């Protein structure tokens, strides 16, 4: 048994059994967001955005569903490759930007307690 298996979708029946109205509502929302009649974003771009989000959320099932859909909607291999790199840059950029917050918290944190006897940390390690 693998972590992700292409047959996992069969367990949707378990979700439908346990939470039928929530599954129905989710499926309607998903359909409307991705392919609703009032959409103004072309299908190809919708699918490439879905791929980018799937890459950043690391959803193997979404990647497997939206890459072929993007290709069917006319996306080229170069467009897919660029989408991959944009998603990678944003994922890395999130860590970079949150690093600003980490540096702020470090700067605002109280200083470490001084070692007993007035020794510096470096001297205590020597």
Secondary structure, 3 states (H helix, E strand, C coil): CCCCCCCHHHHHHHHHHHCHHHHHHHHHHHHHHHHCCCCCCCHHHHHHHHHHHHHHHCCHHHHHHHHHHHHHCCCCHHHHHHHHHHHHHHHHHHHHHHHHHHHHHHHHCCCCCCCHHHCCHHHHHC
